[in-house]
Amino acid sequence: MSEEAFDHVTSLQIRLTELRNEHRDLDDAISRLQDSPQEDELLLRRLKKRKLALKDRIAVIQRMLDPNELA
């Protein structure tokens, strides 16, 4: 593997970790909001939409890192 390819894979792995952390944090925020007595439906929908978008981006990067893995 060339150094350029290694750097690309490394940056994808770092980005994947960041996205997974953000996804987990959103999951925690959604849980807290749902448990709140003053639940904000609009905010909840926005957080869930963001979480879904992150999930899609995570899946794309995973396929880029391991294209032979069955999805």
NORLIN-V362389 format. One record per residue. RES is the residue in three letters. SS is DSSP state (2 for helix, 1 for strand, 0 for the rest). PHI is phi in radians with two decimals (none if undefined). Layout:
res=RES ss=SS phi=PHI
res=RES ss=SS phi=PHI
This chain:
res=MET ss=0 phi=none
res=SER ss=0 phi=-1.25
res=GLU ss=2 phi=-1.11
res=GLU ss=2 phi=-1.13
res=ALA ss=2 phi=-1.15
res=PHE ss=2 phi=-1.08
res=ASP ss=2 phi=-1.09
res=HIS ss=2 phi=-1.13
res=VAL ss=2 phi=-1.10
res=THR ss=2 phi=-1.09
res=SER ss=2 phi=-1.18
res=LEU ss=2 phi=-1.15
res=GLN ss=2 phi=-1.13
res=ILE ss=2 phi=-1.12
res=ARG ss=2 phi=-1.09
res=LEU ss=2 phi=-1.08
res=THR ss=2 phi=-1.09
res=GLU ss=2 phi=-1.08
res=LEU ss=2 phi=-1.14
res=ARG ss=2 phi=-1.10
res=ASN ss=2 phi=-1.13
res=GLU ss=2 phi=-1.12
res=HIS ss=2 phi=-1.08
res=ARG ss=2 phi=-1.12
res=ASP ss=2 phi=-1.09
res=LEU ss=2 phi=-1.12
res=ASP ss=2 phi=-1.04
res=ASP ss=2 phi=-1.11
res=ALA ss=2 phi=-1.12
res=ILE ss=2 phi=-1.12
res=SER ss=2 phi=-1.09
res=ARG ss=2 phi=-1.12
res=LEU ss=2 phi=-1.16
res=GLN ss=2 phi=-1.18
res=ASP ss=2 phi=-1.44
res=SER ss=0 phi=-1.28
res=PRO ss=0 phi=-1.18
res=GLN ss=0 phi=-1.95
res=GLU ss=0 phi=-1.06
res=ASP ss=0 phi=-1.74
res=GLU ss=2 phi=-1.06
res=LEU ss=2 phi=-1.12
res=LEU ss=2 phi=-1.09
res=LEU ss=2 phi=-1.05
res=ARG ss=2 phi=-1.10
res=ARG ss=2 phi=-1.13
res=LEU ss=2 phi=-1.12
res=LYS ss=2 phi=-1.14
res=LYS ss=2 phi=-1.13
res=ARG ss=2 phi=-1.10
res=LYS ss=2 phi=-1.09
res=LEU ss=2 phi=-1.15
res=ALA ss=2 phi=-1.09
res=LEU ss=2 phi=-1.09
res=LYS ss=2 phi=-1.04
res=ASP ss=2 phi=-1.13
res=ARG ss=2 phi=-1.16
res=ILE ss=2 phi=-1.08
res=ALA ss=2 phi=-1.10
res=VAL ss=2 phi=-1.10
res=ILE ss=2 phi=-1.15
res=GLN ss=2 phi=-1.07
res=ARG ss=2 phi=-1.18
res=MET ss=2 phi=-1.17
res=LEU ss=2 phi=-1.32
res=ASP ss=0 phi=-2.43
res=PRO ss=0 phi=-1.17
res=ASN ss=0 phi=-1.49
res=GLU ss=0 phi=-1.28
res=LEU ss=0 phi=-1.26
res=ALA ss=0 phi=-1.49
